[in-house]
Structure formats: structure tokens, C-alpha cells
């Protein structure tokens, strides 16, 4: 539901430590057969200096929400409503010249496939220099290389070798670590990670997350991890936001979210995660399929798959309410037991 100015002002005053405040945000994709609303009136605060996990099934809107904050929504997508406040400045209304400076300098991103983010015809050193000079033109090359060397060492790479290498001369895990170093080149205040280990083997995935956790501890950098892997979120995140059908279902402290989840979807996501301790038969898949976002949905977007759904759920969209400090949920029957 849209948030009025008084509610917005009250929320901002209650949460002064949020580096990004998303208000009533909508992102629509204008397709030949209709309009797909990938982000639907989202309100979300990202706590400064913390790691927030943005979780949900594929197609829930995680990547689109992240792209909106970075102003990189691709055609035919457009931000059609709302505000994205970065340290009080609305990113949605920024002119393109300022947006180019905002990206990498203030906010940067590590994408799923590193091989698609690196130029195959340039060495890593050349790409570091090109990226840096695009934002700070008069910086001496020696200074840029020194910065690149420091960042590559921080992600546990042989910087002397890597700087001279082309992308095809490195493994997938090495390229992903290069991209983590790239993302920190201009010392941004917030780092977005969109499924950063999807194409990697399990051992390399664990290694990457160890590096990210160490970087966060060292710099207290704000990070947002978008993933469908809720087990990873439990391991490294401070907060968790659960997304479904373009909406935020629940948001809160990671410990409270796992110990006392209030939304049925959050509970079902947690119950679906395989455990190294319990029996596989104890894991329960979520029945049904995600909603068709090309269609207008009346009531709760999760109603068709929810075991607690009743008449009100199909008629009225639930309002987001606070259940404890920093813990919000959008559900008519929040906290009821899922059978």
C-alpha cells in the first residue's frame, strides 16, 4: 500500500541508521502482451554497516529490486512509482550524469556470472585503470595499480599474476573474486551481491562467502545479498528480507526470523532447506507455483499457496505491521502455526 508523507517521516525518524530507504517502489516491464509488475509497492530499509539477505524463490523480484536501487533496470523495465533514498537523496530522480557517479562510487554490485562482467580483450589491470579513471580522471596510474593490488590481495589472489591476466586465463572462482575486488575499487558505501556464487562448486562457494564475511568485518561495509539459498543467509547475514511476488513478506533480525518467523511463506522457506543433521523426509517443499505477475492479484499474493489462507486473504491485501523492534510482516494471520 502507498505510504503517506507523515508515515514516511515517522519511519525515517525511527530508523536513522538505514543507508537506503525504499518507499512505495514499483518496477514494471512493458511487454507485447501486457505489463508485468516485478516490484509491487515495496517499502524496505537497509541497515547501514550490516549484511541484509534478500531471499525468495526465482522470479520473486529480488534482482529487479536490486537493479532499481542501482538504477540499472533494463528495457523494457521502468521504475514507475516510489522513491529510493540513498543517504536522503532520491536516486530515482537523479539525472543520468549523477547516476553514473553514484554507481561504483556510492553503490556497486557483484553479478551472478563474472565472465559476463569482464572484458575478454583487456587485462585485469587495464580494466581496473579504465574503471577508476571513468570516475576520477586525474588519478595517477601508479596509485590505481596500488589500490588494485591491495584489493586483490584482500580477496586472496596473487595480484601480480592476476593484473597481467586476461579473463579466460582464470577459473570461475578467481574471476568472481576479481569482481568482488572491482566492486570495492572506489570504496562504495554499499555492495550488492546478486547470487554471487551460483555458477561455482560448493567448496568455492564457501570460500567466497568466507572472503565476503571477512571483508565485512574489516570494513563494516553495508552489503545486500540476493539469493534463493536461505542457508547461506543464515550463515553470514544480520538481517533477512523475504520477497514473494514482487512484495516484501517479512523483514527482521536474522535470529528472530529463524527462531520466530511470522509469515507462513518464511516458515515454509526455512522448512524446505535441506539439513546436514535432520532426515531429508523432514524437509517439506512448498506446494504450488509462483503467481502470474502479468495478472492483477486481489488480496494476498501468497494466498493460493498458503496453508492458512481464509476468505479475508483473498479479498484484502495485508498491511505491513511491526511485530517487534525491527521485525515487520505483511500477513493477516501472522504468527499462526503452519500445519
Secondary structure as GFF3:
##gff-version 3
##sequence-region A 1 339
A	DSSP	alpha_helix	5	14	.	.	.	ID=ss1
A	DSSP	beta_strand	18	31	.	.	.	ID=ss2
A	DSSP	beta_strand	34	47	.	.	.	ID=ss3
A	DSSP	beta_strand	51	55	.	.	.	ID=ss4
A	DSSP	alpha_helix	62	69	.	.	.	ID=ss5
A	DSSP	beta_strand	77	86	.	.	.	ID=ss6
A	DSSP	beta_strand	89	90	.	.	.	ID=ss7
A	DSSP	alpha_helix	96	105	.	.	.	ID=ss8
A	DSSP	beta_strand	107	110	.	.	.	ID=ss9
A	DSSP	three_ten_helix	114	116	.	.	.	ID=ss10
A	DSSP	alpha_helix	124	135	.	.	.	ID=ss11
A	DSSP	alpha_helix	141	154	.	.	.	ID=ss12
A	DSSP	alpha_helix	159	164	.	.	.	ID=ss13
A	DSSP	three_ten_helix	167	169	.	.	.	ID=ss14
A	DSSP	alpha_helix	172	183	.	.	.	ID=ss15
A	DSSP	beta_strand	190	194	.	.	.	ID=ss16
A	DSSP	alpha_helix	202	219	.	.	.	ID=ss17
A	DSSP	beta_strand	222	227	.	.	.	ID=ss18
A	DSSP	alpha_helix	230	236	.	.	.	ID=ss19
A	DSSP	beta_strand	239	244	.	.	.	ID=ss20
A	DSSP	beta_strand	247	253	.	.	.	ID=ss21
A	DSSP	alpha_helix	254	259	.	.	.	ID=ss22
A	DSSP	alpha_helix	264	271	.	.	.	ID=ss23
A	DSSP	three_ten_helix	280	282	.	.	.	ID=ss24
A	DSSP	three_ten_helix	303	305	.	.	.	ID=ss25
A	DSSP	alpha_helix	311	315	.	.	.	ID=ss26
A	DSSP	beta_strand	320	324	.	.	.	ID=ss27
A	DSSP	beta_strand	327	330	.	.	.	ID=ss28
###
